[in-house]
């Protein structure tokens, strides 16, 4: 049973490592969805030849993050296989059935936790605060041009159906009151809208390239539609006014 517990702990650590790496890649300018995809690909050792992968390889900070994930992933696979073998090799039939049941239940709970939006928001906020305190990630690709400092960054925000940004014009969103500027919008059909006007709408499937404080951009990337998102916007406006005064 110790081997089964070890296997569960390893899987839990893998999920946590992927979440931390996703946040780190997000802070370098990748959208949350792209960062999650690249983090999982690197940790699992599965390579994909895409424009996003090239953007990771060509970026010095992202490259270091992905190399670390690859190292942890290669060691993790070996450990998981070893733990799984030890767990079932020397057990009788009844003990194997019990261990298999425990493993299935534990994996089911981990899957539910990994898909929980409540857990995602709180864990992302916690990881973000930790990274801001103990790391010094900056988007070196843009720093020379935009003179980024004090945790300001440029990020890609992938807009989904249930996001607060979806279906609204920039005038309705009033993002500048939060200290966020939309530099451009990549449409789902492939068209790019540079320096969008206030009547430009952001639709689901778009990718908004935004400039602002990294904490605000990370929060905006996961902000849900509806009253909860409106309250978050109002709170962000108040926070912006407080900091500007």
JOCORZI-V278415 format. One record per residue. N is the residue number from 1. RES is the residue in one letter. PHI is phi in radians with two decimals (999 if undefined). OMEGA is omega as a letter, one per 20 degrees, with the letter a starting at -180 (999 if undefined). Layout:
N_RES_PHI_OMEGA ; N_RES_PHI_OMEGA
This chain:
1_X_999_r ; 2_X_-1.09_r ; 3_X_-1.13_r ; 4_X_-1.13_r ; 5_X_-1.07_r ; 6_X_-1.08_r ; 7_X_-1.08_r ; 8_X_-1.11_r ; 9_X_-1.10_r ; 10_X_-1.09_r ; 11_X_-1.14_r ; 12_X_-1.08_r ; 13_X_-1.12_r ; 14_X_-1.08_r ; 15_X_-1.10_a ; 16_X_-1.18_r ; 17_X_-1.08_r ; 18_X_-1.09_r ; 19_X_-1.14_r ; 20_X_-1.10_a ; 21_X_-1.12_r ; 22_X_-1.06_r ; 23_X_-1.13_r ; 24_X_-1.11_r ; 25_X_-1.16_r ; 26_X_-1.09_r ; 27_X_-1.19_r ; 28_X_-1.55_r ; 29_X_2.03_r ; 30_X_-1.32_r ; 31_X_-1.18_a ; 32_X_-1.09_a ; 33_X_-1.16_r ; 34_X_-1.12_a ; 35_X_-1.11_r ; 36_X_-1.12_r ; 37_X_-1.09_a ; 38_X_-1.18_r ; 39_X_-1.13_r ; 40_X_-1.17_r ; 41_X_-1.11_a ; 42_X_-1.19_a ; 43_X_-1.20_a ; 44_X_-1.46_r ; 45_X_1.40_r ; 46_X_-1.66_a ; 47_X_-1.72_r ; 48_X_-2.28_r ; 49_X_-1.60_r ; 50_X_-2.35_r ; 51_X_-1.10_r ; 52_X_-1.15_r ; 53_X_-1.12_r ; 54_X_-1.14_r ; 55_X_-1.13_r ; 56_X_-1.27_a ; 57_X_-1.13_a ; 58_X_-1.44_a ; 59_X_-1.79_a ; 60_X_-1.07_a ; 61_X_-1.26_r ; 62_X_-1.08_a ; 63_X_-1.08_r ; 64_X_-1.15_r ; 65_X_-1.10_a ; 66_X_-1.18_r ; 67_X_-1.09_r ; 68_X_-1.13_r ; 69_X_-1.10_r ; 70_X_-1.08_r ; 71_X_-1.13_r ; 72_X_-1.13_a ; 73_X_-1.16_a ; 74_X_-1.13_r ; 75_X_-1.22_a ; 76_X_-1.18_r ; 77_X_-1.06_r ; 78_X_-1.08_a ; 79_X_-1.14_r ; 80_X_-1.08_r ; 81_X_-1.08_r ; 82_X_-1.11_r ; 83_X_-1.13_r ; 84_X_-1.15_r ; 85_X_-1.13_a ; 86_X_-1.12_a ; 87_X_-1.17_a ; 88_X_-1.92_a ; 89_X_-1.16_a ; 90_X_-1.84_a ; 91_X_-1.71_r ; 92_X_-1.36_a ; 93_X_-1.08_a ; 94_X_-1.14_r ; 95_X_-1.16_r ; 96_X_-1.11_r ; 97_X_-1.10_r ; 98_X_-1.13_a ; 99_X_-1.14_r ; 100_X_-1.14_r ; 101_X_-1.11_r ; 102_X_-1.04_a ; 103_X_-1.12_a ; 104_X_-1.13_r ; 105_X_-1.10_a ; 106_X_-1.12_r ; 107_X_-1.14_r ; 108_X_-1.09_r ; 109_X_-1.12_r ; 110_X_-1.13_r ; 111_X_-1.11_r ; 112_X_-1.08_r ; 113_X_-1.13_a ; 114_X_-1.19_a ; 115_X_-1.71_a ; 116_X_-1.32_r ; 117_X_-1.18_r ; 118_X_-1.10_r ; 119_X_-1.14_a ; 120_X_-1.06_a ; 121_X_-1.11_a ; 122_X_-1.28_r ; 123_X_-1.20_r ; 124_X_-1.10_r ; 125_X_-1.12_r ; 126_X_-1.13_r ; 127_X_-1.13_r ; 128_X_-1.05_r ; 129_X_-1.13_r ; 130_X_-1.15_r ; 131_X_-1.16_r ; 132_X_-1.15_a ; 133_X_-1.48_a ; 134_X_-1.91_r ; 135_X_-2.23_a ; 136_X_-2.33_r ; 137_X_-1.30_r ; 138_X_-2.47_a ; 139_X_-1.48_a ; 140_X_-1.17_r ; 141_X_-1.12_a ; 142_X_-1.87_a ; 143_X_-1.03_a ; 144_X_-1.18_a ; 145_X_-1.46_a ; 146_X_-1.74_a ; 147_X_0.93_a ; 148_X_-1.17_r ; 149_X_-2.80_r ; 150_X_0.95_r ; 151_X_1.25_r ; 152_X_-1.43_a ; 153_X_-2.69_r ; 154_X_-1.93_a ; 155_X_-2.34_r ; 156_X_-1.68_r ; 157_X_-1.88_r ; 158_X_-1.36_a ; 159_X_-1.68_r ; 160_X_-1.82_a ; 161_X_-1.05_a ; 162_X_-1.66_a ; 163_X_-1.50_a ; 164_X_-1.14_a ; 165_X_-1.25_a ; 166_X_-1.20_r ; 167_X_1.41_a ; 168_X_-2.19_r ; 169_X_-1.46_r ; 170_X_-1.11_r ; 171_X_-1.16_r ; 172_X_-1.20_a ; 173_X_-1.24_r ; 174_X_0.90_a ; 175_X_-1.20_r ; 176_X_-1.10_r ; 177_X_-1.17_r ; 178_X_-1.58_a ; 179_X_1.53_a ; 180_X_-2.05_r ; 181_X_-2.04_r ; 182_X_-1.53_a ; 183_X_-1.44_a ; 184_X_-2.98_a ; 185_X_-2.35_r ; 186_X_-1.63_a ; 187_X_-1.27_a ; 188_X_-1.08_a ; 189_X_-1.38_r ; 190_X_1.87_a ; 191_X_-1.35_r ; 192_X_-1.96_r ; 193_X_-1.90_r ; 194_X_-1.58_a ; 195_X_0.80_a ; 196_X_-1.14_r ; 197_X_-1.47_a ; 198_X_-1.17_a ; 199_X_-1.54_r ; 200_X_-1.26_r ; 201_X_-1.67_r ; 202_X_-1.76_a ; 203_X_-1.96_r ; 204_X_-1.05_a ; 205_X_1.75_r ; 206_X_-1.36_r ; 207_X_-2.13_a ; 208_X_-1.65_r ; 209_X_-1.63_a ; 210_X_-2.11_r ; 211_X_-2.07_r ; 212_X_3.00_r ; 213_X_-1.20_a ; 214_X_-1.06_r ; 215_X_-1.10_a ; 216_X_-1.17_r ; 217_X_-1.14_r ; 218_X_-1.12_r ; 219_X_-1.15_a ; 220_X_-1.13_a ; 221_X_-1.11_a ; 222_X_-1.90_a ; 223_X_-1.29_a ; 224_X_-1.44_r ; 225_X_-1.25_r ; 226_X_1.65_a ; 227_X_-1.01_r ; 228_X_-1.09_r ; 229_X_-1.18_r ; 230_X_-1.11_r ; 231_X_-1.16_r ; 232_X_-1.11_r ; 233_X_-1.10_a ; 234_X_-1.06_r ; 235_X_-1.13_r ; 236_X_-1.16_r ; 237_X_-1.13_r ; 238_X_-1.10_r ; 239_X_-1.11_r ; 240_X_-1.11_r ; 241_X_-1.11_r ; 242_X_-1.10_a ; 243_X_-1.22_a ; 244_X_-1.40_a ; 245_X_-1.43_999
